[in-house]
Amino acid sequence: MKVLHIYPKSNDLIRQHVMLLAEGMQQSADILTADSGANIRQQIIENEPDILHCHGCWNQKMARATRTARHNGVRVVITPHGQLEPWIVSQKSVQDKVVNALLWQKDAIVNAYAIITLGKLERSNFQKLGWNQRVEEIHNAVTTNTITQESMCSETFSVYQKVMDSNTLEQLDDLSLKALTTIIKAGILGDRRWCQSLDSINYPKDIDWRRLLIYAEHENIRNYVDYGISVLGLPIPTIDTEKIVAYFPDNYTRPLPIKDIIGDYQGDETDYLLRMIRQINKQPLLLHLIEFTRELYRDTVNDDLLATALEEKNLTKYAESLMQVLQEQTQLDEGYMPLYPKDNRQTTNIRKQITNHLKI
């Protein structure tokens, strides 16, 4: 893990805090530092850190650095160092800056993976702003003896690990993504003979299993993935993803099985598939795509009846786009599609909704 700390060189207390973190984490992470006068943007691009830890507020160069970091796929953590406390913001010297600075400062904080406050009061006051719900409290060993340098560094590193274990889909390489779709198909069908893309997982050691399994946990598809892995006979490390903590977007809820939302199957296959499509149209989730694919493989599906019903409900175009996404995400075979897949603007929108489900 590579972490770049940026801080205002004019603030000695913040500098001491950063130096303690840098010193205490030498063995657990690759730590880089830069003050606000350095070419921070260049450091982000050249050093490619995993995390940018921004210390302090109201510094425009650092706020710009957070935007550069996000643009380059670097995850942002912010420690305000008390600079968002109400008595600080109310000072005239700060008030003069607020009109111009509030928007970019708020943007940086809203989009940060985590905010670290240095005490209970600061945490309480920050939460009243309502800018970011992902708040941690870690005392500052520079200003208080209630925490040691070792504990401060350990707790801060735990935040970094939590950041890196969030939205792991974004970090999966192409080989791991390809393996995931094959594993999902095996988990749906329970038969490796149906899986054409075994070449993608001939070398299990090359797959990013930790991130893949964490993603499966957060999308509530771990049962399908575990079964698919078993069907394919893949040797993988044991990872208890239920115990791995992560950050989620504010509107995240753990996906429920689709039948818990639309009700159980009641004997009419076409009606049940229509209900599934309507729910997927409201919010496409990978779990529901898997459940829908599984349903399409049943012998009781009448493609002609389903195609007619889709036309009557004005769902044909959406269903065509959905078939394309199923082909990509679950490797649904065309012989089991009631309509031909189409790749269009609506298809792109479905892809984005699935990809962005865990995005901070």
Secondary structure, DSSP 4 states (H G I P E B T S, - for coil): -EEEEEE-TT-HHHHHHHHHHHHHTTTTSEEEEEETTS-HHHHHHHH--SEEEEE-SS-HHHHHHHHHHHHTT-EEEEE-TTTTSHHHHTSHHHHHHHHHHHHHHHHHHHT-SEEEESSHHHHHHHHHHTS-S-EEE---TTT-SSS-HHHHHHHHHHHHHHHHTSSGGGG--HHHHHHHHHHHHHHHHS-GGG---GGGGS-GGGS-HHHHHHHHHHTT-HHHHHHHHHHHT-------GGG------TT--PPPPTHHHH----S-HHHHHHHHHHHHHHS--HHHHHHHHHHHTSTT--HHHHHHHHHHTT-HHHHHHHHHHHHHHT---GGG-SS----SHHHHHHHHHHHGGG--
